[in-house]
Amino acid sequence: MNTKRFLNAVRCLSLVMFLVMCITSARTEAASYQKRDGTIVDPILDTNGDVHTYSGPNLWRGANLVDANLEGADLFNANLATAFLELVNLTGADLTNTHLTGADLLGVRSGGITGDPFSLPTDWQLTQGYLIGPEAHLRFANLTGADLTGATFTGVQDLATARGNGITDE
């Protein structure tokens, strides 16, 4: 009888150890992105050179990245052409040479963006660190002194809170 209990205890302990190992060995994979020249950046870094916290789908041409938080991401030379970037947070991101032709930027949040993108979707521009275009999210954007020639403000969100150059939401 004692042998049977001992063996059951060993089995239970083994099962518990197995489950603990499974749980602790699981890790979140950092996402990657493809540069315009085809090389892969893995993992995505932030603008300080540390691994970025984003762990969603990889950032590729045509990727679905709706509502992703890419705040402070270093997206140097990324190919995000035709990507779905609706509601994405790009605040403080480095977009140097990033290819965004045809990307869907509906509701994109920005500010403090650095670098000049290689390309932007039609009717979009990067001005003073803000992505400005149809239905952009410009809550509390400071555009004082910005050259807004040709800027498209159709459907821009929170335009009433943006400052500068006589911007109104009328």
N, C-alpha and C positions, 0 to 999 in steps of 0.2 A: 504493500500500500504506500509506503513512504517513497519507494522508487517511482511509482506512478505520479505522485505529487511533484517529485523532483523533476521528472521529465516534462510535465506540464508547465512548471515554472520556467524551465529552460526554454521551452518553445515560446512562451509568452514573452520572456525577456528578449529572445532572438527577434521576434516579430516587432517588438517596440524598438529595438536597435535598428532594424531594417527601415522602419518608418521614419525614425529620426534622421538616418542617413539620407533617405530619399528627400525629405523636406529640406534639410540643410544644404544638400548638394545642388538643389534647384537654384538657378540664378537668373536674373534678368539680363538678357542680351542687349547690349547697346546697339543702336541703329547705325547704319552706314549711309553714304551717298556716293553717287557716281559723278566724277568731274566731267567737264565738257570734253576732255581728251580720252575718256573711257576708263581712266584709272579709278579705283575704289578707295574712298577714305573711310576707314573702319578702325575705331569708332568715330562718331561725330564728336568734335571737341567744342568747348566754349571759347570765347574770345580771350580767355586767360591761359588756354592750352590744356585745360583739364577736361576729362571725359564729361560730355554733356549728359544731363539727366534724362533726356528724351530716349524712350525705349519702344516707340511705336513702330509702324511700318517703315521700311527703308525708304530713303528719299531718292526716287528715280524719276526719270522723265515719265509723266503721266500718272505718278503715284497719287493715291487717295490719302491725303493728310489732313482731312477736315478736323478742325479744332485742336491741332497739335500745338504744344507749347515748345517753340524753338527760340524762346527768349535767350539772348546772348550766344546763340549758336554761331560757330565759325563755318560759314557755308561758302568759303572761297572756291570759286570756279565750279560750283555745283550746277548740274544740269537738271533743272526743275521745269523745263519746258512742258507745257500742257498739263502740269500737275494740278490737282484739286487742293488748293490751299485756303479753302473757305474757313473763316474764323480763326486762322492761325495767328499765333502771337509771335511776331518777328522783332519785338522790341529789343534794341541793343544788338541785333545780329550783324555779322559782317557779311555783306552781300557782294564783295569784290568779285567781279567777273561772273557772277551767277547768271545763268541763262533762264529767264522767266517768260519767254515768248509763249503766248497762248495759255499761260497759267490762269486759273480761276482764283482771284484774290478777293472775292466777295467777303466783306466784313473783316478783312485783315487788320490786325492791331500792330502798330509800329511806333517809332519814335526812337531816336538815338541810333538808328541804323548807320553803319559805317561802310565805306567802300562804294564804288560805282558798279552797279550790275552791268553785265555784258548786254542784256536786253530785258525789256519789260513788256507786258502785254499792251495792246493798243489802248490809248486813253489813260495810261498810267505814267506817273513820273515820281522820282525820288527827290524830295525837296527838304532840306534841313533835317534829314534823318527820318522823314515821314514818307510812307508810300501813299500817294494821293491819286485817287481814281474813283470810278463808279462804285458806290456803296462801301467805300473804305470806312474804317472805324477811326475817327479823329478826336476822340474824347480828350479834352484839355490839351490838344496839340498847340504848340506855340509856333506860329508861322509868321511872327512879326519880322518884317523886312524880307520875307521870302519872295522870290520871283515866281508868281503863280500864273504867268502867261501861259495860256493854253490848258490850264488845269481843268479837269472834269470833276465837278462836285455833285453830279447826279446821284441822288439817293445816299449821299454820305451820311453816316451815322454820327450823332452827337456833334453836329457842326456848330450848334449854338454855343458849345463850350470851347471851341477853338478860338485862339486869339491871333489877331494880326491882319493887316491889309484890308480892313473893312469887311471881313468875312461875315456873311449872314446866312441864315438857313432859309431865307425867303426865295 
